[in-house]
Amino acid sequence: MARIFPGGAVQDRITYDAAPLYPYSHRHTFACWAFRTTDDASGIWRLFGDSAGNNRWLIGAVCRIFIYSNGGVYEGYWSPPSPPLNAWYHIAVTHDTTTVGTAPTLYINSVAQSLGLTDVWDTPVSTADSALRFGNGPAGNSGWYGRIQNAALWSDVLSLAEIQALNRGVSPHRIRTGKLTFHYPMLGTAGEGDWASGRAGVIVGTTAAPATIPSGPLIVV
């Protein structure tokens, strides 16, 4: 089971905007299973992003990692090689934003990718609590083309061994549970519950729906 996102300007997305918002940690890891259906790199096409009033960091397009300074001011993005089309792959991003300019590490199927930075990140990010967006942006015009499953965030930098375990299908709840900030499995029909914190995400739009089985990798719980 997985969420299907039709992409582009279609409104479909999953959001969390209610209190309490998610606390920000400079040291963090985001991971999920993803499936891309188009190579269109003409827009951001958001897989995931957080927001401290405005964007702070997000993953979109062909898995570029974008970063924004305080107030949502664009700073730059890192570009990996394009992951495969029409196939499931595991993506993980580790980053420590304590020091301005520090590069993230991005893993595709637990293999670290070569990243090139476009523009210059030279201003600190906001440390305010965060709202979340999966599969699209706040305006609903930057939708992910494909599917998303088992999206999770940790308030620490995971090790390569832990990322390899996630890539083998181990549940996020088996990985450094004391630092697990959220886990949205993308399995629901009426809404998306966060299995880590008990918060409830909201589906915006009408066509985001569980994919037909089988749609994703085996998840060991």
C-alpha positions, -999 to 999 in steps of 0.1 A, spaced: 0 0 0 12 35 -8 -1 70 -16 -5 80 -52 3 116 -61 -6 127 -97 19 156 -97 21 191 -111 -7 215 -103 -31 189 -90 -40 199 -54 -33 164 -38 -11 165 -8 -9 154 29 -4 182 54 1 187 91 -6 222 103 -22 218 138 -7 225 172 15 211 185 38 215 155 69 194 151 101 206 169 131 213 146 164 196 151 195 208 133 206 172 132 180 152 113 174 123 89 145 120 65 137 87 48 110 72 27 102 48 -2 94 67 -34 83 59 -69 87 84 -98 66 84 -129 81 113 -148 115 130 -154 100 165 -155 125 188 -137 108 220 -147 95 226 -112 101 216 -76 75 188 -75 77 183 -38 83 149 -22 85 163 13 91 196 30 88 212 64 78 248 70 86 274 97 61 299 84 78 295 51 100 267 35 131 257 54 141 225 36 125 202 11 131 174 -13 116 176 -47 120 175 -85 145 146 -92 152 144 -55 170 177 -52 175 189 -17 165 226 -13 174 248 17 159 281 28 171 306 54 150 323 81 118 336 66 118 311 37 144 329 16 158 305 -10 195 297 -5 203 268 -29 199 232 -37 220 200 -40 214 178 -70 220 140 -70 220 117 -101 184 110 -111 169 80 -94 151 54 -116 117 60 -132 88 36 -126 105 17 -99 105 18 -61 137 31 -44 146 41 -9 157 76 -3 174 89 29 188 123 36 210 131 66 219 167 75 233 188 103 224 224 97 241 237 128 269 252 107 258 272 77 270 257 44 273 221 56 262 197 29 237 169 34 243 133 25 217 117 3 214 79 -1 195 61 -29 190 25 -20 215 30 9 242 42 -15 256 77 -9 252 100 -39 274 126 -54 259 161 -48 265 193 -65 254 226 -49 237 253 -70 239 288 -55 253 295 -20 238 287 14 253 314 37 224 323 61 211 303 90 179 284 88 150 290 112 147 269 143 110 274 147 86 244 151 74 230 118 43 222 98 47 194 72 39 188 35 40 155 17 35 152 -21 30 189 -27 36 224 -15 12 248 5 -2 263 -28 -9 228 -43 10 236 -75 42 216 -70 29 180 -68 51 149 -67 47 126 -97 44 91 -83 40 74 -50 53 77 -14 54 51 14 67 50 50 80 86 53 99 91 86 120 117 103 146 114 131 160 142 152 195 129 146 219 118 119 214 80 113 244 58 106 250 40 73 241 7 90 207 21 101 200 34 66 209 1 51 184 -16 75 157 8 63 166 -1 27 161 -38 36 126 -30 47 130 -27 84 103 -5 100 113 30 111 100 19 145 130 -4 148 155 23 141 167 47 169 131 50 183 141 76 209 149 100 181 120 91 158 101 124 153 74 112 128 64 82 108 36 85 82 31 51 66 9 64 38 -16 36 42 -48 52 53 -79 62 33 -96 90 53 -64 105 68 -28 99 76 -19 92 112 17 97 125 26 64 141 54 80 161 37 109 178 0 103 174 -6 135 154 -30 132 125 -22 144 90 -49 158 67 -54 148 30 -60 178 8 -75 170 -26 -95 140 -38 -73 116 -58 -46 108 -33 -54 72 -24 -38 39 -14 -22 22 -44 -33 -12 -56 -15 -40 -39 13 -48 -45 26 -13 -47 56 -11 -25 84 -30 -7 81 -54 22 81 -35 55 91 -56 85 73 -46 117 
